[in-house]
């Protein structure tokens, strides 16, 4: 059993005198002044480290935010121009749904997109383009100096040297425009076309034969019989199918009827250039508004050459004329 012992009354505390209270208050005020004074003692080391770390973290956040803002502003806008310059090696560029192979020692600018159309400006060198069918969208254009090439779906190459440019079409068809006119260049063709070889004209054949007259001093009248034989005319050399096709292509702008006649003659002869001429005739009839004849020729092309170089172009023209 635990017992409790009484501790008695608490001891008496002597009250402080007024001078003692004044000393205590004065000491407290001095300590407060030392804390707020400019020459006060620096805070503890761990407090300084924590404050410095906070400042470094805040500065890092500001820098990151600034870099992000700069990168956001530097993002190229859709369709912004792109420059491609090559040295000894070329470069392969995928631009929208199409591809552009930039040749060595070339300088090219590309701008646009599939929805608004694409322009490739060749300042120097060569490009080879594979263009997907546009299906009614704005065209794919190539500008090489004063030469402009417009396509709706094909594979072709454009080369520029100084102010001169050349175009080679692998398949499909392109429209070449300069200050001198407009040309449609089909598969397997080169622009500008080579000059046509000079046509050798046969010498005119004689239509009469001289007859000798009697010699007045002769006592015997003799005459030379009239010659009934005539010299065989020299045959006129014919142009090659390619030269005839290119001549017809040049006639489209000035004499489309003559161009159609030459295209149809080539088509009847068949062969590689006859195949191209058959499509060209259908395409020219479509351009002139003769839809019935254009359909007939294009259907004939697709029936005769289902795997021809212009089969897709013929099908697209037929779909547009429905």
Helices and strands as residue ranges (DSSP letters): H 18-36, H 45-74, E 82-85, E 91-95, E 98-102, E 107-113, E 117-131, E 140-144, E 147-151, E 154-161, E 164-171, E 173-178, E 181-186, E 190-191, H 241-251, H 256-269, H 271-287, H 291-304, H 311-320
